[in-house]
Structure formats: C-alpha cells, structure tokens
Amino acid sequence: MFEPVLLKNVAVPESHLLSTYEAGGGYQALAKALREYTPDEVVNLVKQSNLRGRGGAGFPTGMKWSFVPKQVDKPKYLCCNADEGEPGTFKDRIIMERDPHQLIEGLAVSAYAIGAKTAYVYIRGEYVTAIRRLEEAIAEAHEKGYLGSRILGSDFNFTVHIHCGAGAYICGEETAMLESLEGKRAQPRLKPPFPAVAGLYASPTVINNVETLACVPHIVVRGPDWFRDIGPDKSPGPKLYCVSGQVRKPGLYELPMGIPLRELVDHAGGPLPGRKIKAVIPGGVSAPVIPEHGLDVGMDFDSLTAAGSMLGSAGVIVIDDTTCMVKVATRIIEFFHHESCGKCTPCREGLNWVVKVLRRMEAGDGAPGDLEQLEMLCKGIFGNTFCALGDGAAMGLRAALAHFRDEFVAHVEERRCPFH
C-alpha cells in the first residue's frame, strides 16, 4: 500500500493552518537545511534524488538549480509557476488550498539552496480559495519566523509575494510568465539566454511549479535515497495524477511515478457502466492521445516519450467508446487557437486554419483532401514556434489522425459524425 506523501495532510481537518502543518512535522526540513547543510549541499541532495520537474518538461531540478551563477551583482529570484492552465490539471490547486505551508516550506528551502531572498508565486486569478489560503499561510509563517529576516535564528532572509495572473494559458510557459510578472504582455522570450542566467528583471531566476517545490522538504528530511526508491530510476518519486473524463471516480490520486496507465485508470474506477475505454490523454491536452491497446505504458517521462506521448502535467483524461475523436480534436485545437499569444506566425495562422478545417468536418461539410491539409498544417506548425504551445497542438492532432483515422475519414466521406 503506497503511503501518501504530498497529499498526507489534505484530508486532515483545518489542514491549511500552520498548527496542523507543524503537528505533522512541518518546517522540520527548513530547520534541518539551515542548521545542517550549506546551500550547495541542498542542491546536491536534490540532484542525488533525481527529482524531475513536475510542470511538464521533466527537467532535473537539481541540475536546473546548479545553472544559477554563484557570484553575480544582481539579486537572484525564485518563481513558482502556479498558473496551472493545462486542461485536465488540478493538482497544484489542491496543494495550495489544502496544504499551503508545504509549498511555502518548499519555497524557503529552495530559495536557501539557490541564494534567493525573494520568491514570487504566479497564480491564476480564478484560484480564489488558493490565493486566500496562501495569503493567510504566508502571514502565519511570517509571524512564526519561518519567513522574514534571520529565519530560525540563521542569516537567511526570505520573503514570498503572490502575483495573480489573468488566466492566460501561455503563462504556463516560463518566459511568458516572467514577461507577465514584469508587467508586459505575456509572450515567450527567445532562448538563450535562459532564466537561470537572465530571468526576472534580467537577473538569475529559477522557475519550478508547485508540485516540484512541494517535493523538496521531503527530500531534505527523508533523504535522496528514500526518494529514488519510489518509482523508476530515471523518474523517481511520488506523483500526483489528475484523473478526469469518462471514469467512475474522477479525482486526484497520489501514486508512485511509473505506475501503468491502465492501473491508474482502474484506481479511478474504470469506465462508466456499459462502456469501454477508447483512449486516454495522459498528460493534459498537450499530450498525444494513447489508444486502449497502449494503456500498459508506465506513467513516467521516459516511458511515455517512448510510446509517442508525454507525461506533461499528468492531467489524465479518459475517453470512452461513445465519444467522437474528431469532436475531441476539434475542441482541443479550438482551445489552443484561442490561447495562442499570436507572437509567431506558424501558431497564430496555422491553428486558425486547422480550426476551420475541423469545424467544417464537424458540421458535415468535409471535403476530399481535408486530412492531407491537416497533416500539412501540422508539419508547418511543429518545430517552428517560439514555445511548445503549437507543438503540443500539432502532436495531439497527429496522434488522433494516426490512431483514429477511420473516424476522420467517415466525417469526410459520409459527411456526418457516425457517433451523433
């Protein structure tokens, strides 16, 4: 039986309060880091744990921290990307609403490791409860001496600020988030330079998401070996999976990294009565769909990449045999087209044309050559954009065309949806 780590407090009454968090061992990691380790030693602990970023890319967290220059004249910043705009994803919201001090402690330990005195939590404005809980938790932590000046009697000074976004999906991309933090229009920056060298206000900046930062205190207290013993060697640790769609028990599940996708769906109760699973999107709508026969793949970065998809945000969306994949693809591309920042032509114009073709097919006006047109548009978008938004849209549509081509063909040849 897997013991919850990140979600161990969420079902406890008044779990958002500092007293509850302290009763469960909260802030012991911060005290241990300040008293027993140098900043470089904390970085090495995270490196040894092989913690990979839980925001989507899966980049090794300790390695990212080590890219921050040691001696610079500018201040260093830590930014928490809590925008969580990927459809099907709600794990970070639960941490912020139910266990906000876990995030604050993760921020404090991480800031100590990289030499930052200031952190910004960039959170989407719709997360009203999470914002209020974080504000209250920050005030509690200040009052108790876990934030502010000379934390726990050390020379470490650290403050956390909350910045509310306006719900733009593009702010999930780290450099677009930095632009928004600086008061500019949220559009991706051309890299290099990378944020670790020139990020917020052209200063060294580390950007991690909520779940990644929440793992850090547990690594400090329990050690990197404990973390590596959970899940596969190349993608270890506990993982939060958001399961939604056509299943009996949608919700948030904490299980080891690498659990088979089929087993994860079983944890969520399996398909609805009388229905069969047709496909699953494993990592938010940016991730290519996996048909039913491929569900034995492990839910970790490397296994899903080898299967032609990706873990992404671990927003698992289950699709059953009553659903039209052309309709699913249309709705997903409509979302990406709407959320495109418009900075680069392949994404701005390409997705516009993809939406027009898909909507025409959905309306029963499909024409010969539509599928070839969609494939040509995907080829023009993929790999030619400033950020991964266009890539995610193109990969998802390509996978739908590859695995469920007969449904697209039916829309063209029969000029109707066979499911409706």
C-alpha atoms as one frame of an Amber mdcrd trajectory, in Angstrom:
protein
   0.000   0.000   0.000   1.511   3.325  -1.089   1.717   5.900   1.706   0.735
   9.406   0.570   3.488  11.986   0.839   2.342  15.153  -0.885  -1.317  14.614
  -0.009  -0.872  13.263   3.517  -2.443  16.353   5.104  -5.224  17.228   2.671
  -7.923  15.168   4.398  -6.970  16.376   7.899  -9.402  18.917   9.409  -8.111
  22.501   9.031  -5.168  21.186   7.026  -4.353  24.673   5.736  -3.410  26.007
   9.171   0.173  26.321  10.410  -0.612  24.430  13.610  -1.818  21.418  11.610
   1.243  21.518   9.367   3.631  21.727  12.344   1.854  18.823  14.057   2.673
  16.679  11.031   6.359  17.600  11.048   6.084  20.776   9.054   9.097  23.120
   8.741  11.487  20.460  10.044  13.069  20.410   6.577  13.702  24.159   6.683
  15.267  23.908  10.125  17.406  20.956   9.062  18.572  22.684   5.889  19.556
  25.864   7.726  21.350  24.068  10.567  22.965  21.085   8.849  23.538  21.927
   5.184  25.162  24.621   3.112  23.195  25.860   0.081  25.390  23.796  -2.242
  24.733  20.696  -0.165  20.976  21.190  -0.502  21.411  21.480  -4.274  23.388
  18.234  -4.232  20.688  16.492  -2.182  18.096  17.388  -4.821  20.494  16.318
  -7.580  21.044  12.952  -5.890  17.291  12.416  -5.535  16.882  12.806  -9.323
  13.763  14.902  -8.778  12.479  15.929 -12.198  10.255  18.961 -12.667   6.566
  18.154 -12.331   5.426  21.071 -14.503   5.642  19.181 -17.791   9.155  19.192
 -19.219  10.641  16.845 -16.610  13.995  18.632 -16.442  16.197  17.551 -13.473
  15.516  20.076 -10.709  18.920  19.992  -9.029  20.655  20.485 -12.357  18.452
  23.500 -13.100  19.393  24.997  -9.732  23.097  24.448 -10.420  22.909  26.629
 -13.533  22.398  29.736 -11.369  25.684  31.721 -11.307  27.418  31.769  -7.922
  28.798  35.302  -7.990  26.570  37.957  -9.532  25.859  41.591  -8.753  22.120
  41.210  -9.332  19.631  39.619  -6.924  18.523  36.036  -7.506  14.845  35.171
  -7.730  12.733  32.057  -7.236   9.452  31.887  -9.159   6.721  29.346  -8.541
   4.585  28.719 -11.598   1.157  28.066 -10.093  -0.801  29.102 -13.190  -1.920
  25.523 -13.896  -3.766  26.320 -17.113  -3.490  22.881 -18.744  -6.999  21.415
 -19.192  -7.486  18.343 -17.029  -4.971  19.518 -14.404  -5.847  20.487 -10.830
  -3.115  19.010  -8.601  -1.350  22.267  -7.677  -4.640  23.880  -6.689  -5.280
  21.140  -4.130  -1.856  21.656  -2.520  -2.350  25.421  -2.318  -5.870  25.147
  -0.928  -5.390  22.256   1.490  -1.690  22.344   2.414  -0.244  25.772   1.536
   2.559  25.587   4.118   4.011  22.598   2.251   4.546  24.917  -0.724   5.899
  27.736   1.453   8.431  25.425   3.099   9.441  24.120  -0.319   9.933  27.695
  -1.486  12.028  28.579   1.552  14.336  25.547   1.277  14.730  26.032  -2.484
  15.464  29.744  -2.112  18.117  28.966   0.504  19.715  26.492  -1.910  19.989
  28.912  -4.833  20.732  32.046  -2.806  17.444  33.870  -3.431  15.872  36.245
  -0.936  12.639  36.821  -2.842  10.103  34.463  -4.382   7.023  35.114  -6.479
   4.095  32.722  -6.709   2.445  33.331 -10.076  -1.103  32.014  -9.642  -4.118
  32.246 -11.923  -6.692  34.744 -10.666  -9.540  32.205 -10.830  -7.968  30.270
  -7.933  -9.673  32.479  -5.367  -9.596  29.996  -2.469  -5.976  29.055  -3.153
  -4.944  32.723  -3.223  -6.665  33.425   0.086  -5.183  30.350   1.729  -1.678
  31.241   0.518  -2.013  34.798   1.793  -3.104  33.522   5.204  -0.321  30.931
   5.280   2.343  33.499   4.366   1.142  35.735   7.212   1.258  32.798   9.648
   4.754  31.827   8.523   5.999  35.400   8.956   4.564  35.610  12.439   6.195
  32.315  13.462   9.598  33.216  11.981   9.601  30.839   9.006   9.650  33.820
   6.636  11.192  37.273   7.005  14.558  38.241   8.473  17.030  35.880  10.185
  14.780  32.859   9.744  15.022  30.421  12.694  17.998  32.373  14.040  20.073
  31.992  10.864  21.436  34.605   8.453  18.848  33.605   5.850  16.299  36.283
   4.875  13.397  35.381   2.613  10.016  36.763   1.569   7.231  35.405  -0.649
   4.936  37.515  -2.833   1.783  36.444  -4.676   1.138  37.671  -8.217  -2.291
  36.948  -9.714  -2.486  36.294 -13.440  -5.466  36.867 -15.710  -5.955  33.261
 -16.804  -3.749  33.192 -19.909  -2.669  29.648 -20.778   0.559  30.939 -22.309
   1.740  32.000 -18.834   2.374  28.341 -18.124   5.426  28.816 -20.367   8.153
  30.058 -18.065   9.416  33.051 -20.036   5.876  34.257 -20.843   5.208  34.095
 -17.102   8.277  36.265 -16.476   7.050  38.806 -19.009   3.708  38.941 -17.198
   5.431  39.336 -13.819   7.306  42.318 -15.222   4.045  43.936 -16.301   4.408
  43.198 -20.002   2.252  41.291 -22.458   2.666  37.578 -21.805   4.617  36.233
 -24.757   7.512  33.752 -24.782  11.072  35.006 -24.955  13.634  33.655 -27.380
  16.129  31.410 -25.569  19.034  31.629 -24.841  19.603  33.378 -22.504  17.824
  31.003 -20.171  16.105  32.222 -16.975  18.800  30.749 -14.715  21.169  33.350
 -16.160  18.839  36.181 -17.205  15.279  35.699 -15.992  13.096  38.046 -13.951
  14.353  41.625 -14.391  17.312  40.147 -16.337  18.508  38.521 -13.090  19.275
  34.849 -12.340  15.939  33.100 -11.797  14.817  29.568 -11.003  11.291  28.581
 -12.018   9.581  25.485 -10.605   5.949  24.512 -10.278   4.018  23.821  -7.081
   4.320  20.022  -7.036   8.073  20.145  -7.693   8.678  22.562  -4.818   6.436
  20.513  -2.510   8.744  17.503  -3.009  11.835  19.379  -1.757  11.127  19.361
   2.030  10.507  15.604   1.969  13.828  15.006   0.205  15.682  17.069   2.831
  14.040  15.237   5.765  13.973  11.674   4.407  16.997  11.794   2.119  17.562
  11.314  -1.614  17.776   7.513  -1.328  14.217   7.340   0.007  13.006   9.432
  -2.921  14.864   7.344  -5.522  13.379   4.130  -4.102   9.911   5.241  -5.255
   9.219   4.521  -8.926  11.680   4.014 -11.808  15.341   5.027 -11.580  15.156
   7.757 -14.221  11.856   9.238 -12.990  11.584   8.542  -9.257   9.375   9.867
  -6.509   5.707  10.203  -5.595   3.483  11.682  -8.291   0.123  13.425  -8.367
  -2.206  12.274 -11.144  -5.363  14.197 -12.052  -7.905  11.771 -13.495 -10.990
  13.147 -15.233 -13.268  12.329 -18.136 -15.441   9.262 -18.532 -14.463   7.286
 -15.417 -16.408   6.315 -12.312 -14.210   8.053  -9.735 -12.526  11.143 -11.205
 -10.189  12.902  -8.799  -6.621  13.462  -7.645  -4.508  10.377  -6.942  -1.033
  10.163  -5.410   0.836   7.077  -6.564   4.420   6.178  -7.446   5.879   7.569
 -10.640   5.803   4.910 -13.354   2.509   3.228 -12.432   0.950   1.655 -15.570
  -1.672   3.899 -17.128  -4.188   1.056 -17.171  -3.738   0.536 -13.420  -4.177
   4.256 -12.804  -7.490   4.208 -14.674  -8.534   1.226 -12.550  -7.774   3.262
  -9.414 -10.292   5.765 -10.750 -12.939   3.058 -11.020 -12.549   2.218 -14.692
 -15.051   3.142 -17.420 -18.662   4.058 -16.811 -21.206   1.188 -16.679 -21.740
  -0.467 -20.043 -18.908   1.395 -21.735 -15.362   0.603 -22.813 -12.262   2.756
 -22.742 -11.365   4.010 -26.170  -8.328   6.176 -25.446  -6.614   8.206 -22.740
  -4.848  11.541 -22.878  -2.066  11.023 -20.278  -0.701  14.497 -19.590  -3.170
  17.283 -20.257  -4.440  18.117 -23.741  -0.897  18.933 -24.915  -0.062  15.224
 -24.699  -0.829  12.948 -27.680  -3.673  10.517 -27.079  -2.948   6.844 -26.359
  -5.414   4.216 -27.671  -6.751   1.493 -25.378  -4.295  -1.144 -26.538  -1.387
   1.041 -25.376  -2.550   1.619 -21.795   0.038  -0.692 -20.239   2.661   2.058
 -20.612   4.280   3.390 -17.427   3.268   6.862 -16.285   6.736   8.398 -16.255
   8.645  10.753 -18.518  10.749   8.237 -20.439   8.129   5.501 -20.897   5.509
   7.882 -22.269   8.038   9.552 -24.558   8.962   6.136 -25.959   5.234   5.480
 -26.511   4.880   8.663 -28.563   3.211  10.781 -25.899   4.364  12.619 -22.765
   3.642  12.876 -19.046   3.202  16.644 -19.168   1.160  17.827 -16.213  -0.235
  14.326 -15.544  -3.734  15.541 -16.353  -5.201  12.155 -17.333  -8.364  12.444
 -19.424 -10.254   9.200 -20.085 -12.298   8.852 -23.286 -14.797   6.031 -23.775
 -16.281   4.356 -26.857 -19.257   6.733 -27.103 -17.050   9.710 -27.939 -16.111
  11.026 -31.374 -12.380  11.678 -31.672 -12.943  14.312 -34.346 -15.024  16.254
 -31.836 -12.318  15.807 -29.189  -9.617  17.015 -31.586 -11.737  19.997 -32.641
 -12.342  21.123 -29.081  -8.647  20.787 -28.170  -7.437  22.748 -31.201 -10.082
  25.419 -30.554  -8.594  25.800 -27.092  -5.022  26.154 -28.371  -6.106  28.573
 -31.097  -7.885  30.710 -28.514  -4.919  30.660 -26.116  -2.195  31.298 -28.706
  -0.386  34.522 -27.823  -0.056  35.340 -31.519   3.657  36.079 -31.433   4.729
  33.616 -34.129   3.079  33.036 -37.489   3.018  29.197 -37.571   0.981  29.047
 -34.366  -1.182  32.126 -34.963  -2.129  31.371 -38.565  -1.657  27.609 -38.649
  -4.009  26.850 -35.755  -6.572  29.212 -37.247  -6.685  27.137 -40.421  -6.710
  23.828 -38.512  -9.775  25.016 -36.572 -11.555  25.997 -39.807 -10.967  22.590
 -41.390 -12.017  20.654 -38.264 -15.146  22.751 -37.746 -16.123  22.188 -41.372
 -15.728  18.440 -40.937 -17.748  18.521 -37.718 -20.540  20.408 -39.491 -20.814
  17.709 -42.160 -19.051  19.708 -44.847 -15.840  17.660 -45.021 -14.151  17.631
 -48.399 -11.606  15.371 -50.140  -8.106  16.412 -49.178  -9.048  17.664 -45.712
  -6.924  15.075 -43.919  -3.920  15.829 -46.104  -4.484  19.520 -45.416  -4.493
  18.889 -41.658  -1.275  16.895 -41.886   0.383  19.634 -43.942  -0.652  22.266
 -41.397   0.721  20.180 -38.511   4.019  19.855 -40.355   4.194  23.620 -40.793
   3.476  24.272 -37.100   5.561  21.618 -35.349   9.095  22.684 -34.512   8.642
  26.168 -35.947   7.249  28.112 -32.993   8.704  30.167 -30.132   7.281  27.873
 -27.466   5.694  24.454 -27.105   2.053  25.562 -27.452   1.970  24.998 -31.203
   3.999  21.804 -30.867   1.530  20.370 -28.350  -1.437  21.160 -30.590   0.220
  19.620 -33.652   1.371  16.488 -31.794  -2.083  15.910 -30.348  -3.810  16.215
 -33.726  -1.221  13.993 -35.419  -1.829  11.276 -32.820  -5.606  11.479 -33.253
  -5.209  11.229 -37.033  -2.873   8.257 -36.695  -4.867   6.218 -34.169  -8.442
   7.101 -35.198  -8.117   7.918 -38.877 -11.256   5.948 -39.764 -13.375   8.439
 -37.801 -11.854  11.375 -39.666 -12.372   9.560 -42.967 -16.034   8.947 -42.068
 -16.551  12.647 -41.488 -15.199  13.365 -44.972 -16.726  10.514 -46.959 -20.101
  10.254 -45.174 -20.242  13.995 -44.387 -21.606  13.265 -40.918 -20.466  12.177
 -37.475 -21.021   8.414 -37.012 -21.388   8.940 -33.241 -24.157  11.564 -33.345
